[in-house]
């Protein structure tokens, strides 16, 4: 199995980009060879997906990368580990690394994991995404599907 997982809080503006992309894919019946799931803002919701049947995971999240608002980049898990050691950030990557350390110690299956980070404009309390992220939705969906699809 391959998964695209959306992470974030839809009540915090651009932090909800991951769940919004999942919502878009499901609404438009774009799942083909992969499964989509919104895991909210709790990285521990990833745990049940870490089974031997899971080949690859693409986790989509708002990430402050110092890029232009709306820019997207895909990182390997190793990239996240290196970046975390170099600087502190306001994303869920620290929680992700804690979870993965526990997973290794418990001898869980660890598939290929990639993170699609999207540079947010704001994490303010609002339901709507910023105009830039809304405008780029089709591009984000296409990039995510191209990354996960065979």
Secondary structure, DSSP 4 states (H G I P E B T S, - for coil): -EEEEEES-TTBGGGGHHHHHHHHHHHTT--SSSEEEEEET-GGGGGGG-STT--EEEEEEE---SS-TT-EEEEEHHHHHHHHHH---SSSHHHHHHHHHHHHHTT----EEEEEEE--S---SBSSPPHHHHHTHHHHHHHHHHHH--
